[in-house]
Amino acid sequence: MARRARGGPRLVTLSSDLGAEYSAQVKAVLAQRVDPGRVVELTHDLPAHGVAEGAFLLEAMAKGFPAGTVHLAIVDPGVGGERAPLAVECSDGSRLVGPDNGLLYPLAETLGLRRAYRIDPSRVRNSPRVGTTFDARDLFAPAAARLARGARAASLGPAMRPRVFRLPRATRRSGGASGEVVHVDRYGNLISNIPTGWVGSRVDRLVVRVGGRRRSVPWTRSYEAAGPGRILALGSSFGTLEVAVGEGNAARRLGARVGATIDARWVTGASSGSQSVNSERPRRR
């Protein structure tokens, strides 16, 4: 069980889809208000407007930080609109700041969601707002800085119920599972939501349907095991089934992206000889 945070300045993590020029302005606000060395940048290349994929990655990246950390996260396609600016208080003492569009919810549940508050701009801003589309700089960063310096989440605004958003769950069945692609990483690997532990220890191949076609692919421990250009399946570092291409791009090769259905059937050594679906060989160049 996570320990509760103790006194002193809090650590702040920063995750966004903002890229370099916008994230630099957010960092400038934090640098003026948070003690040096207390801000940890996780990423600024979350998928643009990709709230669901961002929520999956945020939960995976941030859950390992010490209890009491302030997690500032921005993927905010509704900025300037009706969505609420949100601060969340978690049972381990952590605080979350960002848009109320589902991005924060999986991480909040993991850390133990206790209460949520709608950030009141009049309680946070101390400089004029420039435009209407940069709450990351003008609202969320100052709010996160206040929390890092010890302010209570309740001081930022009135209590509210956050938007509930839960990541999709895979379905287990005898001899296989169905799920979906929840993340495409920078290499084009397809990360599913099917737990690696569901694949039996005697399995040596998988019959996988993704991108509209069925393929029999090896179940391996490394990308190298299958060889360059071959489609393979293995356990990802997220703890879920991954479909990849050795030294290639599975998303491009298979025509799949986040949200694509993935269906897998386990094939053991005893039954692989009678498998009717041929494994796909690498293309000749």
C-alpha contacts under 8 A as a table, 3 or more apart, distances in Angstrom:
res1	aa1	res2	aa2	distance
2	A	67	A	6.31
2	A	92	D	6.05
3	R	67	A	6.03
3	R	92	D	6.28
4	R	67	A	5.78
4	R	68	G	6.57
4	R	91	S	7.77
4	R	92	D	4.86
4	R	93	G	5.41
5	A	66	P	7.97
5	A	67	A	5.33
5	A	68	G	4.38
5	A	69	T	7.93
5	A	92	D	6.85
5	A	93	G	5.30
5	A	94	S	7.47
6	R	68	G	7.50
8	G	149	R	7.82
8	G	150	G	7.65
9	P	35	D	7.39
9	P	38	R	7.80
9	P	148	A	5.73
9	P	149	R	5.46
9	P	150	G	6.84
10	R	38	R	7.05
10	R	68	G	6.57
10	R	69	T	5.69
10	R	70	V	6.62
10	R	147	L	7.74
10	R	148	A	4.61
10	R	149	R	6.74
10	R	150	G	7.50
11	L	38	R	4.87
11	L	39	V	6.10
11	L	40	V	7.53
11	L	68	G	7.59
11	L	69	T	4.93
11	L	70	V	6.08
11	L	148	A	6.75
12	V	38	R	6.02
12	V	39	V	4.71
12	V	40	V	6.10
12	V	69	T	5.84
12	V	70	V	4.66
12	V	71	H	5.75
12	V	72	L	6.97
12	V	144	A	7.58
12	V	148	A	6.80
13	T	39	V	5.75
13	T	40	V	4.70
13	T	41	E	5.73
13	T	42	L	6.52
13	T	62	A	7.71
13	T	69	T	7.38
13	T	70	V	6.34
13	T	71	H	4.86
13	T	72	L	5.88
13	T	73	A	7.98
14	L	39	V	7.21
14	L	40	V	6.24
14	L	41	E	4.79
14	L	42	L	5.75
14	L	43	T	7.11
14	L	71	H	6.39
14	L	72	L	4.98
14	L	73	A	5.87
15	S	41	E	6.44
15	S	42	L	5.30
15	S	43	T	4.99
15	S	44	H	5.79
15	S	46	L	7.61
15	S	58	L	7.40
15	S	71	H	7.99
15	S	72	L	6.42
15	S	73	A	4.71
15	S	74	I	6.35
16	S	19	G	7.67
16	S	23	S	7.64
16	S	43	T	6.23
16	S	44	H	4.57
16	S	45	D	6.54
16	S	46	L	5.79
16	S	73	A	5.60
16	S	74	I	4.55
16	S	75	V	5.77
17	D	43	T	7.82
17	D	44	H	4.97
17	D	45	D	4.86
17	D	46	L	4.43
17	D	47	P	5.99
17	D	48	A	5.34
17	D	49	H	7.48
17	D	74	I	6.66
17	D	75	V	5.68
18	L	21	E	7.57
18	L	22	Y	5.48
18	L	23	S	5.49
18	L	44	H	5.58
18	L	45	D	6.84
18	L	46	L	7.97
18	L	48	A	7.75
18	L	74	I	7.76
18	L	75	V	7.85
19	G	22	Y	6.16
19	G	23	S	5.99
19	G	44	H	5.14
19	G	45	D	5.89
20	A	23	S	5.37
20	A	24	A	6.01
20	A	44	H	7.21
21	E	24	A	5.45
21	E	25	Q	7.04
22	Y	25	Q	5.44
22	Y	26	V	6.77
23	S	26	V	5.02
23	S	27	K	6.17
23	S	44	H	6.95
24	A	27	K	5.04
24	A	28	A	6.17
25	Q	28	A	5.00
25	Q	29	V	6.59
25	Q	137	R	6.40
26	V	29	V	5.33
26	V	30	L	6.51
26	V	136	A	6.49
26	V	137	R	4.65
26	V	141	A	6.26
27	K	30	L	5.03
27	K	31	A	5.94
28	A	31	A	5.05
28	A	32	Q	6.47
29	V	32	Q	5.44
29	V	33	R	6.67
29	V	137	R	6.85
29	V	141	A	6.45
29	V	142	P	6.90
30	L	33	R	5.22
30	L	34	V	5.48
30	L	39	V	7.79
30	L	141	A	6.23
30	L	142	P	7.14
30	L	145	A	6.25
31	A	34	V	5.64
31	A	35	D	7.33
31	A	36	P	7.04
33	R	142	P	7.80
33	R	145	A	5.91
33	R	146	R	7.97
34	V	38	R	6.75
34	V	39	V	7.53
34	V	145	A	5.85
34	V	148	A	6.90
34	V	149	R	7.18
35	D	38	R	5.78
36	P	39	V	7.41
37	G	40	V	7.78
41	E	44	H	7.93
42	L	61	M	7.46
43	T	46	L	6.74
45	D	48	A	7.59
46	L	50	G	7.40
46	L	53	E	8.00
46	L	54	G	5.93
46	L	75	V	7.62
47	P	50	G	4.99
47	P	51	V	7.99
47	P	53	E	7.12
47	P	54	G	6.66
48	A	75	V	7.07
49	H	75	V	5.89
49	H	76	D	6.47
49	H	77	P	5.31
50	G	53	E	5.50
50	G	54	G	5.77
50	G	75	V	6.90
51	V	54	G	4.97
51	V	55	A	5.99
51	V	75	V	6.01
51	V	76	D	7.59
51	V	101	N	7.41
51	V	102	G	6.97
51	V	103	L	5.56
52	A	55	A	5.10
52	A	56	F	6.42
52	A	102	G	7.47
52	A	103	L	6.75
52	A	167	L	7.28
52	A	182	V	7.90
53	E	56	F	5.13
53	E	57	L	6.30
53	E	182	V	6.02
53	E	183	H	5.88
53	E	258	V	7.45
54	G	57	L	5.12
54	G	58	L	5.89
54	G	75	V	7.03
54	G	103	L	6.46
55	A	58	L	5.12
55	A	59	E	6.16
55	A	102	G	7.16
55	A	103	L	4.55
55	A	104	L	6.37
55	A	105	Y	7.48
55	A	106	P	6.49
55	A	107	L	7.49
55	A	167	L	7.85
56	F	59	E	5.46
56	F	60	A	6.36
56	F	106	P	7.36
56	F	167	L	6.97
56	F	182	V	7.24
56	F	183	H	7.74
57	L	60	A	5.03
57	L	61	M	5.97
57	L	183	H	7.93
58	L	61	M	5.15
58	L	62	A	5.77
58	L	73	A	7.78
58	L	103	L	7.88
58	L	104	L	7.76
58	L	107	L	6.86
59	E	62	A	5.53
59	E	63	K	5.75
59	E	106	P	6.14
59	E	107	L	4.49
59	E	110	T	7.64
60	A	63	K	6.12
60	A	64	G	7.95
60	A	238	F	7.22
61	M	64	G	6.93
62	A	65	F	5.76
62	A	71	H	7.41
62	A	107	L	7.53
63	K	107	L	6.78
63	K	110	T	7.25
63	K	111	L	7.07
65	F	69	T	6.80
66	P	69	T	6.02
67	A	92	D	5.47
67	A	93	G	5.90
67	A	94	S	5.66
68	G	92	D	6.39
68	G	93	G	4.29
68	G	94	S	3.84
68	G	95	R	6.84
69	T	93	G	7.46
69	T	94	S	4.85
69	T	95	R	6.41
69	T	148	A	8.00
70	V	94	S	5.71
70	V	95	R	4.62
70	V	96	L	5.74
70	V	97	V	7.53
70	V	144	A	6.65
70	V	147	L	7.08
70	V	148	A	6.43
71	H	94	S	7.59
71	H	95	R	6.16
71	H	96	L	4.74
71	H	97	V	6.22
71	H	144	A	7.76
72	L	96	L	5.98
72	L	97	V	4.84
72	L	98	G	6.10
72	L	140	F	7.29
72	L	141	A	7.33
72	L	144	A	6.42
73	A	96	L	7.69
73	A	97	V	6.37
73	A	98	G	5.31
73	A	103	L	7.81
73	A	104	L	7.46
74	I	98	G	5.67
74	I	99	P	6.82
74	I	103	L	7.94
74	I	136	A	6.54
75	V	99	P	7.56
75	V	103	L	7.11
76	D	79	V	5.49
76	D	99	P	6.27
76	D	101	N	7.60
78	G	81	G	5.41
78	G	82	E	7.25
78	G	83	R	6.34
79	V	83	R	7.30
79	V	99	P	7.98
79	V	132	T	7.71
79	V	133	T	5.55
79	V	134	F	7.23
79	V	135	D	6.87
80	G	132	T	5.47
80	G	133	T	5.41
80	G	135	D	7.82
83	R	99	P	6.89
83	R	100	D	5.96
83	R	101	N	6.66
84	A	99	P	6.16
84	A	100	D	5.27
84	A	101	N	7.95
84	A	118	R	6.33
84	A	119	I	7.72
85	P	97	V	7.87
85	P	98	G	6.10
85	P	99	P	4.81
85	P	100	D	5.90
85	P	118	R	5.71
85	P	119	I	5.39
85	P	140	F	7.58
86	L	96	L	7.89
86	L	97	V	5.74
86	L	98	G	5.43
86	L	99	P	5.54
86	L	100	D	5.51
86	L	116	A	6.93
86	L	117	Y	5.84
86	L	118	R	4.97
86	L	119	I	5.65
86	L	162	P	7.66
87	A	95	R	6.96
87	A	96	L	5.53
87	A	97	V	4.57
87	A	98	G	6.74
87	A	116	A	5.74
87	A	117	Y	5.22
87	A	118	R	6.47
87	A	119	I	6.46
87	A	153	A	6.46
87	A	156	L	7.73
88	V	95	R	5.50
88	V	96	L	4.89
88	V	97	V	6.49
88	V	108	A	7.31
88	V	113	L	7.18
88	V	114	R	7.58
88	V	115	R	5.96
88	V	116	A	4.35
88	V	117	Y	6.35
88	V	153	A	7.09
89	E	93	G	6.92
89	E	94	S	6.34
89	E	95	R	4.89
89	E	96	L	6.73
89	E	113	L	6.39
89	E	114	R	5.66
89	E	115	R	5.25
89	E	116	A	6.09
89	E	153	A	6.48
90	C	93	G	5.49
90	C	94	S	5.25
90	C	95	R	6.07
90	C	96	L	7.97
90	C	108	A	6.51
90	C	111	L	5.88
90	C	112	G	5.05
90	C	113	L	4.55
90	C	114	R	5.09
90	C	115	R	7.06
91	S	94	S	7.17
91	S	111	L	6.64
91	S	112	G	4.93
91	S	113	L	6.24
91	S	114	R	5.81
92	D	111	L	6.36
92	D	112	G	6.81
94	S	111	L	7.40
95	R	147	L	7.50
95	R	153	A	7.59
96	L	104	L	6.97
96	L	108	A	7.35
96	L	144	A	7.97
97	V	104	L	7.75
97	V	140	F	6.32
97	V	143	A	7.39
97	V	144	A	6.27
98	G	103	L	7.80
98	G	104	L	7.01
98	G	136	A	7.72
98	G	140	F	6.09
99	P	102	G	7.80
99	P	103	L	7.16
99	P	104	L	7.71
100	D	103	L	7.09
100	D	104	L	7.35
100	D	162	P	6.25
100	D	163	R	6.13
101	N	104	L	7.78
101	N	163	R	6.38
102	G	105	Y	5.31
102	G	106	P	7.77
102	G	163	R	5.90
102	G	164	V	6.33
102	G	165	F	4.92
102	G	166	R	7.93
103	L	106	P	7.38
103	L	165	F	7.78
104	L	107	L	5.69
104	L	108	A	6.06
105	Y	108	A	4.94
105	Y	109	E	6.15
105	Y	162	P	7.81
105	Y	163	R	7.54
105	Y	164	V	6.46
105	Y	165	F	5.87
105	Y	166	R	7.14
106	P	109	E	5.20
106	P	110	T	6.28
106	P	165	F	6.93
106	P	166	R	6.04
106	P	167	L	6.99
107	L	110	T	5.04
107	L	111	L	6.20
108	A	111	L	5.20
108	A	112	G	5.89
108	A	113	L	4.97
109	E	112	G	4.96
109	E	113	L	5.17
110	T	113	L	7.66
113	L	116	A	8.00
115	R	159	A	7.30
115	R	160	M	7.91
115	R	161	R	7.99
116	A	153	A	8.00
116	A	159	A	5.78
116	A	160	M	5.63
116	A	161	R	6.30
116	A	162	P	6.42
117	Y	153	A	7.01
117	Y	154	A	6.48
117	Y	156	L	7.09
117	Y	157	G	5.72
117	Y	158	P	5.38
117	Y	159	A	4.24
117	Y	160	M	5.18
117	Y	161	R	7.73
118	R	156	L	7.30
118	R	157	G	5.27
118	R	158	P	5.61
118	R	159	A	6.25
118	R	160	M	6.06
119	I	123	R	7.83
119	I	124	V	7.88
119	I	143	A	7.77
119	I	156	L	5.15
119	I	157	G	4.78
119	I	158	P	7.38
120	D	123	R	5.56
120	D	124	V	6.88
120	D	156	L	5.98
120	D	157	G	4.90
120	D	158	P	7.70
121	P	124	V	5.21
121	P	125	R	5.76
121	P	139	L	6.53
122	S	125	R	5.96
123	R	155	S	7.89
123	R	156	L	6.05
123	R	157	G	7.40
124	V	139	L	6.72
124	V	142	P	6.18
124	V	143	A	5.89
124	V	156	L	6.99
125	R	128	P	7.56
125	R	138	D	6.88
125	R	139	L	6.45
125	R	142	P	6.83
129	R	132	T	7.42
129	R	138	D	6.28
130	V	134	F	7.86
130	V	138	D	7.94
131	G	134	F	7.12
132	T	135	D	7.47
134	F	137	R	5.71
134	F	138	D	6.15
135	D	138	D	4.84
135	D	139	L	4.82
135	D	140	F	5.98
136	A	139	L	5.94
136	A	140	F	4.90
136	A	141	A	5.94
137	R	140	F	6.30
137	R	141	A	5.45
137	R	142	P	7.48
138	D	141	A	6.73
138	D	142	P	6.89
139	L	142	P	5.62
139	L	143	A	6.18
140	F	143	A	5.07
140	F	144	A	6.07
141	A	144	A	5.11
141	A	145	A	6.13
142	P	145	A	5.01
142	P	146	R	6.27
143	A	146	R	5.19
143	A	147	L	6.44
143	A	156	L	7.31
144	A	147	L	5.14
144	A	148	A	6.14
145	A	148	A	4.95
145	A	149	R	6.32
146	R	149	R	5.21
146	R	150	G	6.59
146	R	151	A	5.51
147	L	150	G	5.14
147	L	151	A	4.70
147	L	152	R	6.43
147	L	153	A	6.74
148	A	151	A	7.24
151	A	155	S	6.86
152	R	155	S	5.41
152	R	156	L	7.53
153	A	156	L	5.66
153	A	157	G	7.82
154	A	157	G	6.01
154	A	158	P	6.88
154	A	159	A	7.22
168	P	179	G	7.95
168	P	180	E	7.83
168	P	193	N	7.41
169	R	179	G	6.79
169	R	193	N	6.48
169	R	194	I	7.76
170	A	177	A	6.98
170	A	178	S	5.65
170	A	179	G	4.21
170	A	180	E	7.20
170	A	193	N	5.86
170	A	194	I	5.38
170	A	195	P	7.97
171	T	177	A	5.56
171	T	178	S	5.20
171	T	179	G	6.26
171	T	194	I	7.80
172	R	176	G	6.40
172	R	177	A	4.45
172	R	178	S	6.62
172	R	198	W	7.69
173	R	176	G	5.43
173	R	177	A	5.50
174	S	177	A	7.84
175	G	265	R	5.80
175	G	266	W	5.45
175	G	267	V	7.95
176	G	198	W	7.99
176	G	199	V	7.63
176	G	263	D	7.79
176	G	264	A	5.45
176	G	265	R	4.11
176	G	266	W	5.40
177	A	194	I	7.04
177	A	263	D	6.10
177	A	264	A	5.44
177	A	265	R	6.56
178	S	194	I	7.18
178	S	261	T	7.51
178	S	262	I	5.88
178	S	263	D	4.38
178	S	264	A	6.20
179	G	192	S	6.71
179	G	193	N	5.94
179	G	194	I	5.90
179	G	261	T	6.01
179	G	262	I	5.29
179	G	263	D	6.34
180	E	192	S	5.47
180	E	193	N	6.10
180	E	194	I	7.77
180	E	258	V	7.61
180	E	259	G	5.72
180	E	260	A	5.44
180	E	261	T	4.36
180	E	262	I	4.92
180	E	263	D	7.90
181	V	184	V	7.46
181	V	190	L	6.12
181	V	191	I	5.59
181	V	192	S	4.29
181	V	193	N	6.61
181	V	257	R	6.77
181	V	258	V	4.99
181	V	259	G	5.27
181	V	260	A	5.40
181	V	261	T	6.54
181	V	262	I	6.67
182	V	190	L	7.85
182	V	191	I	5.98
182	V	192	S	5.45
182	V	193	N	6.28
182	V	258	V	5.26
182	V	259	G	6.17
183	H	190	L	6.33
183	H	191	I	5.10
183	H	192	S	6.98
183	H	257	R	7.85
183	H	258	V	5.67
184	V	187	Y	7.80
184	V	188	G	5.61
184	V	189	N	5.61
184	V	190	L	5.00
184	V	191	I	6.04
184	V	251	A	7.14
184	V	257	R	6.67
184	V	258	V	6.47
185	D	188	G	5.35
185	D	189	N	5.56
185	D	190	L	7.05
185	D	191	I	7.55
186	R	189	N	7.47
187	Y	248	G	7.41
187	Y	249	N	5.97
188	G	244	A	7.41
188	G	248	G	7.55
188	G	249	N	4.44
188	G	250	A	5.29
188	G	251	A	5.00
188	G	252	R	7.00
189	N	242	E	6.84
189	N	243	V	6.11
189	N	244	A	4.78
189	N	245	V	7.31
189	N	249	N	6.39
189	N	250	A	5.43
189	N	251	A	6.37
190	L	242	E	5.52
190	L	243	V	5.12
190	L	244	A	6.27
190	L	250	A	6.59
190	L	251	A	6.35
190	L	256	A	7.91
190	L	257	R	7.60
191	I	236	S	7.00
191	I	240	T	6.94
191	I	241	L	6.46
191	I	242	E	4.65
191	I	243	V	6.76
192	S	240	T	6.05
192	S	241	L	5.54
192	S	242	E	5.86
192	S	243	V	7.96
192	S	262	I	7.42
193	N	240	T	5.76
193	N	241	L	6.99
194	I	198	W	7.44
194	I	240	T	5.24
194	I	241	L	5.48
195	P	198	W	5.65
195	P	199	V	7.82
195	P	239	G	6.01
195	P	240	T	4.21
195	P	241	L	6.07
196	T	199	V	5.78
196	T	235	G	5.38
196	T	236	S	7.64
196	T	239	G	5.60
196	T	240	T	4.51
196	T	241	L	5.12
197	G	200	G	7.21
197	G	239	G	7.87
197	G	240	T	7.85
199	V	203	V	6.84
199	V	266	W	6.92
200	G	203	V	5.48
200	G	266	W	7.66
202	R	268	T	5.62
202	R	269	G	7.02
203	V	206	L	7.61
203	V	219	W	7.13
203	V	266	W	6.01
203	V	267	V	5.48
203	V	268	T	4.28
203	V	269	G	6.67
204	D	218	P	6.11
204	D	219	W	5.11
204	D	220	T	7.43
204	D	266	W	7.88
204	D	267	V	6.27
204	D	268	T	5.52
204	D	269	G	6.04
205	R	216	S	6.67
205	R	217	V	5.60
205	R	218	P	4.37
205	R	219	W	4.84
205	R	266	W	6.41
205	R	267	V	5.04
205	R	268	T	6.66
205	R	269	G	7.90
205	R	272	S	7.31
206	L	216	S	5.64
206	L	217	V	5.44
206	L	218	P	6.29
206	L	219	W	6.28
206	L	233	A	7.39
206	L	264	A	6.23
206	L	265	R	5.52
206	L	266	W	4.86
206	L	267	V	5.55
207	V	214	R	6.61
207	V	215	R	5.50
207	V	216	S	4.30
207	V	217	V	6.36
207	V	264	A	5.59
207	V	265	R	5.06
207	V	266	W	6.62
207	V	267	V	7.20
207	V	277	V	7.51
208	V	214	R	5.50
208	V	215	R	5.31
208	V	216	S	6.26
208	V	217	V	7.25
208	V	262	I	7.02
208	V	263	D	5.61
208	V	264	A	4.47
208	V	265	R	6.52
209	R	212	G	6.56
209	R	213	R	5.41
209	R	214	R	4.25
209	R	215	R	6.37
209	R	261	T	7.98
209	R	262	I	5.72
209	R	263	D	5.07
209	R	264	A	6.46
210	V	213	R	5.99
210	V	214	R	6.86
210	V	254	L	7.17
210	V	256	A	6.90
210	V	260	A	7.08
210	V	261	T	6.26
210	V	262	I	4.91
210	V	263	D	6.76
211	G	254	L	5.25
211	G	255	G	5.37
211	G	256	A	5.00
211	G	260	A	7.20
211	G	261	T	7.91
214	R	277	V	7.48
215	R	277	V	6.37
215	R	278	N	6.76
215	R	279	S	5.79
215	R	280	E	6.54
216	S	277	V	5.72
216	S	278	N	5.78
216	S	279	S	4.48
216	S	280	E	7.15
217	V	231	I	6.24
217	V	232	L	5.16
217	V	233	A	6.56
217	V	279	S	5.47
217	V	280	E	7.35
218	P	226	A	7.07
218	P	231	I	7.85
218	P	232	L	5.30
218	P	233	A	6.17
219	W	232	L	6.42
219	W	233	A	4.97
219	W	234	L	5.54
220	T	223	Y	7.39
220	T	225	A	6.41
220	T	226	A	7.24
220	T	232	L	7.05
220	T	233	A	6.27
220	T	234	L	5.21
221	R	225	A	7.16
221	R	234	L	5.94
221	R	235	G	7.26
222	S	225	A	5.48
222	S	226	A	7.74
222	S	234	L	7.05
223	Y	226	A	6.16
223	Y	227	G	7.07
223	Y	232	L	7.50
223	Y	244	A	7.71
223	Y	245	V	7.56
223	Y	246	G	5.33
223	Y	247	E	7.64
224	E	227	G	5.22
224	E	228	P	7.19
224	E	246	G	6.55
226	A	230	R	6.06
226	A	231	I	7.50
226	A	232	L	6.45
226	A	246	G	6.69
227	G	230	R	5.93
227	G	246	G	5.75
228	P	245	V	7.31
228	P	246	G	4.39
228	P	247	E	5.38
228	P	248	G	7.32
228	P	282	P	7.79
229	G	245	V	5.77
229	G	246	G	5.05
229	G	247	E	6.32
229	G	248	G	6.02
229	G	281	R	7.85
229	G	282	P	4.94
229	G	283	R	7.23
230	R	245	V	5.37
230	R	246	G	5.49
230	R	280	E	7.13
230	R	281	R	6.13
230	R	282	P	5.23
231	I	243	V	7.21
231	I	244	A	5.78
231	I	245	V	4.41
231	I	246	G	6.59
231	I	250	A	7.38
231	I	280	E	6.94
231	I	281	R	7.93
231	I	282	P	7.91
232	L	243	V	5.84
232	L	244	A	5.45
232	L	245	V	6.04
232	L	246	G	7.34
233	A	241	L	6.93
233	A	242	E	5.54
233	A	243	V	4.52
233	A	244	A	6.18
234	L	241	L	5.93
234	L	242	E	5.41
234	L	243	V	6.71
234	L	244	A	7.97
235	G	239	G	6.25
235	G	240	T	5.66
235	G	241	L	4.84
235	G	242	E	5.81
236	S	239	G	5.43
236	S	240	T	5.37
236	S	241	L	5.84
236	S	242	E	5.38
237	S	240	T	7.38
243	V	250	A	6.94
244	A	248	G	7.58
244	A	249	N	6.97
244	A	250	A	5.02
245	V	248	G	4.83
245	V	249	N	5.78
245	V	250	A	5.14
249	N	252	R	5.57
249	N	253	R	6.09
250	A	253	R	4.90
250	A	254	L	5.71
250	A	255	G	7.87
250	A	256	A	7.84
251	A	254	L	5.44
251	A	255	G	5.54
251	A	256	A	4.96
251	A	257	R	6.13
252	R	255	G	5.14
252	R	256	A	6.93
256	A	260	A	6.05
257	R	260	A	5.73
267	V	271	S	6.29
267	V	272	S	5.88
268	T	271	S	5.50
268	T	272	S	5.98
269	G	272	S	5.23
269	G	273	G	7.54
270	A	273	G	7.06
271	S	274	S	5.73
271	S	275	Q	6.75
272	S	275	Q	5.07
275	Q	278	N	7.47
